[in-house]
Amino acid sequence: MPTLARALPLVLLASVALSGCAATPAAVPTASADAPVTVDNCGTSVTFDTAPSRVVTIKSTSTEMLLALGLGDRIVGTAFQDGPVPDQWAADAASLTSISDKVPSEEVVLEKQPDLVYAGWESAFAADGAGERPELASLGVNSYVSPSACQSAEQPAKLSFDNVFGDITQVASIFRVDPAPLLAEQQKTLDSIDVNGDGRTAFWYSSGSDTPYSGAGIGAPELVLETVGLTNIAADVKATWAPLSWESVVDADPYFIVLIDASWNTAAAKIERLETNPATANLDAVLNKRYLVLPFAASEAGVRTVEAAASLSKQIAELDKAAD
């Protein structure tokens, strides 16, 4: 089972040294609130002279990262949320204000007078979106992208929990808070996961109808599947997500199908499509209803990646028990 280990921002953090599957993150001291923190973020250097106090979050991964670190009070607006937050953060999320159902315009973002725009995707920072990063910087507004979502530069060659935990640590450094409690909680859950996939194959069905869009071999889907011992039928595709042909899915005949449940493309709709499409209706997983379901917001790298793996393991155990 993976454990925490990644180079951490020296301006804030002592080293986090873990060994062994059940290791516990060491306490991480915080630096002076007056000490600047500089990070390289998707090829852009960003300096935080002080901890951000007014943040616009775009995508669930960024919102939930701040909620998990106890920083919900810094959020002045959310946008493009992928679904409801988990119960453990629901109370803190109740007072948050949505400024857009999709990527907000720069004008809408600036109305909130943020000192940071924190996005789950690089594409949010565009002229026809929240604004380009140099433009925001010229206005005194910092920008930050979830590091594991970087595409233009610094993309992880293959996502690991070192990356996920490193993201948590870096965000904590920016806000001058201690990530140790959250990291310890995540590691404890990760260490408790039953690796019960037994090498069986799985198709990560994210979206699409004529052409399915699948979790591929270097991102969060691959990490989650590997963590529970499943073999991704798209593991050899060097991408985070990628289109597959239905022919390749049929040829692979996966043992399980992971269904990503989103309000705009529900798991139920995917099941109906699979069961009514002659090309897929006779797949072994479809005939035996071996479906594993995850909410969209848990399918991207972030503070819910560990939870996603734990959920799949539990669902696998339930299906295996029902099949006995």
C-alpha positions as CSV (number, residue, x, y, z in Angstrom):
1,M,0.0,0.0,0.0
2,P,1.4,3.4,-0.9
3,T,2.6,5.7,1.9
4,L,3.2,9.5,2.1
5,A,6.5,10.6,0.7
6,R,7.1,13.7,-1.4
7,A,9.4,16.7,-1.5
8,L,7.6,19.5,0.4
9,P,7.9,23.3,0.3
10,L,10.9,24.1,2.5
11,V,9.6,27.5,3.3
12,L,6.8,26.0,5.4
13,L,7.5,22.4,6.1
14,A,9.8,20.1,7.9
15,S,10.2,16.7,6.1
16,V,7.5,14.2,6.2
17,A,9.2,10.8,6.5
18,L,7.1,7.7,6.5
19,S,8.1,4.1,6.2
20,G,6.0,1.0,6.2
21,C,2.4,0.7,5.3
22,A,1.0,1.8,8.6
23,A,3.2,4.9,9.0
24,T,1.7,8.0,10.4
25,P,2.5,11.5,9.1
26,A,4.8,13.5,11.4
27,A,3.5,16.7,12.8
28,V,4.3,19.5,10.3
29,P,5.2,22.9,11.8
30,T,3.8,26.0,10.3
31,A,5.9,29.0,9.3
32,S,5.4,32.6,10.2
33,A,2.4,34.1,8.4
34,D,4.7,36.8,7.2
35,A,7.0,34.4,5.3
36,P,6.3,34.3,1.5
37,V,5.5,30.9,0.0
38,T,6.4,30.4,-3.7
39,V,5.3,27.4,-5.6
40,D,5.7,26.2,-9.2
41,N,2.2,25.4,-10.4
42,C,1.6,23.9,-13.9
43,G,4.6,25.8,-15.2
44,T,3.7,29.1,-13.5
45,S,5.5,30.5,-10.5
46,V,3.2,31.9,-7.9
47,T,4.2,33.7,-4.7
48,F,1.9,34.0,-1.8
49,D,3.1,36.9,0.4
50,T,0.4,36.1,3.0
51,A,-2.2,33.3,3.4
52,P,-5.1,33.9,1.0
53,S,-8.2,35.1,2.7
54,R,-10.7,35.5,-0.2
55,V,-10.8,32.5,-2.5
56,V,-12.9,31.6,-5.5
57,T,-12.9,27.9,-6.0
58,I,-13.7,26.3,-9.4
59,K,-14.5,22.6,-9.5
60,S,-15.3,20.4,-6.6
61,T,-11.7,19.3,-6.1
62,S,-10.6,22.7,-5.0
63,T,-13.6,23.5,-2.9
64,E,-13.3,20.1,-1.1
65,M,-9.6,20.5,-0.5
66,L,-10.2,23.7,1.4
67,L,-13.1,22.3,3.3
68,A,-11.0,19.2,4.3
69,L,-8.3,21.5,5.6
70,G,-10.8,23.5,7.7
71,L,-10.5,26.6,5.3
72,G,-14.1,26.9,4.2
73,D,-14.3,30.3,5.8
74,R,-11.8,31.6,3.2
75,I,-14.1,30.7,0.3
76,V,-16.0,33.7,-1.1
77,G,-17.5,32.0,-4.1
78,T,-17.7,28.6,-5.7
79,A,-18.2,27.6,-9.4
80,F,-18.6,24.6,-11.6
81,Q,-19.2,22.2,-8.7
82,D,-19.5,18.5,-9.7
83,G,-22.0,17.4,-7.0
84,P,-22.8,17.8,-3.4
85,V,-20.0,17.6,-0.9
86,P,-19.7,14.6,1.4
87,D,-21.6,14.6,4.7
88,Q,-18.4,15.3,6.8
89,W,-18.1,18.8,5.1
90,A,-21.8,19.5,4.5
91,A,-22.2,21.8,7.4
92,D,-19.3,24.0,6.5
93,A,-20.4,24.0,2.8
94,A,-23.9,25.1,3.6
95,S,-23.0,28.8,3.7
96,L,-21.0,28.8,0.5
97,T,-22.2,30.9,-2.4
98,S,-22.2,29.6,-6.0
99,I,-21.3,32.3,-8.5
100,S,-21.7,30.0,-11.6
101,D,-22.9,26.6,-12.5
102,K,-20.0,26.4,-15.1
103,V,-16.7,28.1,-15.4
104,P,-17.3,31.7,-14.4
105,S,-16.3,34.8,-16.4
106,E,-13.5,36.9,-15.2
107,E,-16.0,39.7,-14.5
108,V,-18.0,37.5,-12.2
109,V,-14.9,36.3,-10.5
110,L,-13.5,39.8,-9.9
111,E,-16.9,40.9,-8.4
112,K,-16.0,38.7,-5.4
113,Q,-12.7,40.6,-4.9
114,P,-10.6,37.4,-4.4
115,D,-6.9,37.3,-3.7
116,L,-6.8,33.7,-5.1
117,V,-8.7,31.8,-7.8
118,Y,-8.2,28.1,-7.1
119,A,-9.2,25.8,-10.0
120,G,-9.4,22.1,-10.4
121,W,-8.7,22.4,-14.2
122,E,-6.1,24.5,-16.0
123,S,-8.7,25.2,-18.7
124,A,-10.6,27.4,-16.2
125,F,-8.0,30.1,-16.7
126,A,-8.8,31.3,-20.2
127,A,-9.8,34.6,-21.7
128,D,-13.4,33.3,-22.1
129,G,-13.3,31.8,-18.6
130,A,-12.1,33.0,-15.3
131,G,-9.3,35.0,-16.9
132,E,-5.8,34.2,-18.1
133,R,-3.3,33.7,-15.3
134,P,-1.0,36.7,-16.3
135,E,-4.0,38.9,-16.5
136,L,-5.3,38.0,-13.1
137,A,-1.8,38.4,-11.7
138,S,-1.6,41.9,-13.1
139,L,-4.7,42.7,-11.1
140,G,-3.2,41.4,-7.9
141,V,-5.1,38.1,-8.0
142,N,-3.1,34.9,-7.6
143,S,-4.2,31.7,-9.5
144,Y,-3.6,28.1,-8.6
145,V,-4.5,24.8,-10.2
146,S,-4.7,21.4,-8.4
147,P,-1.2,20.2,-9.1
148,S,-2.3,16.6,-10.0
149,A,-4.5,18.1,-12.7
150,C,-1.6,19.9,-14.5
151,Q,-1.5,19.2,-18.2
152,S,0.6,21.9,-19.8
153,A,3.6,21.3,-17.5
154,E,4.5,19.3,-14.4
155,Q,1.9,16.6,-15.1
156,P,2.6,13.5,-13.0
157,A,4.0,10.8,-15.2
158,K,1.6,8.5,-13.4
159,L,-0.5,9.7,-10.5
160,S,0.4,8.2,-7.1
161,F,-0.8,8.8,-3.5
162,D,2.6,10.6,-3.1
163,N,1.2,13.2,-5.6
164,V,-2.2,13.3,-3.9
165,F,-0.8,13.8,-0.4
166,G,1.8,16.2,-1.8
167,D,-1.1,18.4,-3.2
168,I,-2.6,18.5,0.3
169,T,0.7,19.5,1.8
170,Q,1.3,22.2,-0.8
171,V,-2.1,23.8,-0.3
172,A,-1.6,23.7,3.4
173,S,1.7,25.5,3.0
174,I,0.0,28.3,0.9
175,F,-2.6,28.8,3.7
176,R,-0.1,28.3,6.6
177,V,-2.0,25.5,8.2
178,D,-0.9,22.1,9.4
179,P,-1.8,19.2,7.0
180,A,-0.8,16.5,9.4
181,P,-4.3,15.7,10.8
182,L,-5.8,15.4,7.4
183,L,-2.8,13.4,6.1
184,A,-3.0,11.0,9.0
185,E,-6.7,10.5,8.4
186,Q,-6.2,9.8,4.7
187,Q,-3.3,7.4,5.4
188,K,-5.3,5.5,8.0
189,T,-8.1,5.0,5.5
190,L,-5.7,4.0,2.8
191,D,-4.0,1.5,5.0
192,S,-7.4,-0.1,5.9
193,I,-8.5,-0.8,2.3
194,D,-8.9,-4.4,1.4
195,V,-7.1,-5.1,-1.9
196,N,-9.8,-7.5,-3.1
197,G,-9.8,-6.9,-6.8
198,D,-7.6,-10.0,-7.3
199,G,-6.4,-8.7,-10.7
200,R,-9.9,-8.8,-12.2
201,T,-10.5,-6.4,-15.1
202,A,-12.5,-3.2,-15.0
203,F,-13.8,-0.6,-17.4
204,W,-13.9,2.9,-15.9
205,Y,-17.0,4.4,-17.7
206,S,-16.8,8.1,-17.2
207,S,-19.1,9.5,-19.9
208,G,-20.1,9.2,-23.6
209,S,-22.6,7.2,-25.6
210,D,-21.5,6.8,-29.2
211,T,-17.9,6.7,-27.9
212,P,-17.3,5.9,-24.3
213,Y,-14.8,8.1,-22.4
214,S,-12.8,5.9,-20.0
215,G,-10.4,6.3,-17.2
216,A,-7.0,5.6,-18.7
217,G,-3.5,4.7,-17.5
218,I,-1.9,7.6,-15.7
219,G,-4.5,9.5,-13.7
220,A,-6.9,9.1,-10.7
221,P,-8.9,6.2,-12.2
222,E,-5.8,4.1,-12.7
223,L,-4.6,4.9,-9.2
224,V,-8.0,4.0,-7.6
225,L,-8.3,0.7,-9.6
226,E,-4.7,-0.3,-8.8
227,T,-5.2,0.5,-5.1
228,V,-8.0,-2.1,-4.9
229,G,-6.2,-4.7,-7.1
230,L,-8.2,-4.3,-10.3
231,T,-6.7,-4.3,-13.8
232,N,-7.8,-1.3,-15.9
233,I,-8.6,-2.4,-19.5
234,A,-7.3,1.0,-20.6
235,A,-4.1,0.9,-18.5
236,D,-1.9,1.0,-21.6
237,V,-3.3,4.4,-22.7
238,K,-1.0,7.1,-21.6
239,A,-3.6,9.6,-20.6
240,T,-5.7,10.5,-17.6
241,W,-9.0,9.9,-19.5
242,A,-9.4,8.9,-23.1
243,P,-12.0,7.8,-25.6
244,L,-12.3,4.1,-26.3
245,S,-14.3,2.3,-28.9
246,W,-17.1,0.1,-27.8
247,E,-15.4,-2.6,-29.9
248,S,-12.4,-2.5,-27.6
249,V,-14.6,-2.6,-24.5
250,V,-16.4,-5.7,-25.9
251,D,-13.1,-7.4,-26.8
252,A,-11.8,-6.8,-23.2
253,D,-15.1,-8.1,-21.7
254,P,-14.3,-6.5,-18.3
255,Y,-15.3,-8.3,-15.1
256,F,-16.5,-5.1,-13.5
257,I,-17.7,-1.8,-14.9
258,V,-17.1,1.4,-12.8
259,L,-19.9,3.8,-13.5
260,I,-19.3,7.5,-12.8
261,D,-22.5,9.1,-11.5
262,A,-23.0,12.7,-12.5
263,S,-26.2,14.7,-12.6
264,W,-25.6,15.3,-16.4
265,N,-24.8,11.6,-17.1
266,T,-26.1,9.4,-14.3
267,A,-25.0,5.9,-13.5
268,A,-28.6,4.8,-14.1
269,A,-28.5,6.2,-17.6
270,K,-25.2,4.4,-18.3
271,I,-26.7,1.1,-17.1
272,E,-29.7,1.6,-19.4
273,R,-27.3,2.3,-22.3
274,L,-25.2,-0.8,-21.6
275,E,-28.1,-3.1,-21.2
276,T,-30.0,-1.9,-24.3
277,N,-27.1,-1.6,-26.6
278,P,-26.7,-4.9,-28.5
279,A,-22.9,-4.4,-28.6
280,T,-22.7,-4.4,-24.8
281,A,-25.7,-6.2,-23.5
282,N,-23.9,-9.5,-23.5
283,L,-20.9,-8.4,-21.7
284,D,-20.2,-10.6,-18.6
285,A,-20.3,-7.6,-16.3
286,V,-23.6,-6.4,-17.8
287,L,-25.3,-9.8,-17.7
288,N,-24.2,-10.2,-14.0
289,K,-24.8,-6.6,-13.1
290,R,-21.3,-6.2,-11.7
291,Y,-21.4,-2.4,-11.5
292,L,-19.3,-0.3,-9.2
293,V,-20.6,3.3,-8.8
294,L,-18.6,6.4,-7.8
295,P,-19.8,10.1,-7.8
296,F,-18.1,12.3,-10.4
297,A,-16.6,14.6,-7.7
298,A,-14.7,11.6,-6.3
299,S,-13.3,10.5,-9.6
300,E,-10.7,13.3,-10.0
301,A,-7.5,13.5,-8.0
302,G,-8.0,15.1,-4.6
303,V,-9.0,14.6,-1.0
304,R,-11.7,12.0,-2.1
305,T,-9.3,9.7,-4.0
306,V,-8.7,7.6,-1.0
307,E,-12.4,7.5,-0.2
308,A,-13.1,6.4,-3.8
309,A,-10.7,3.5,-3.5
310,A,-12.3,2.5,-0.1
311,S,-15.7,2.7,-1.7
312,L,-14.8,0.4,-4.6
313,S,-13.3,-2.1,-2.2
314,K,-16.5,-2.3,-0.2
315,Q,-18.6,-2.6,-3.3
316,I,-16.5,-5.4,-4.6
317,A,-16.8,-7.2,-1.3
318,E,-20.6,-6.9,-1.5
319,L,-20.8,-8.2,-5.1
320,D,-18.5,-11.1,-4.3
321,K,-20.6,-12.0,-1.3
322,A,-23.8,-11.9,-3.3
323,A,-22.2,-14.1,-5.9
324,D,-21.2,-16.8,-3.4
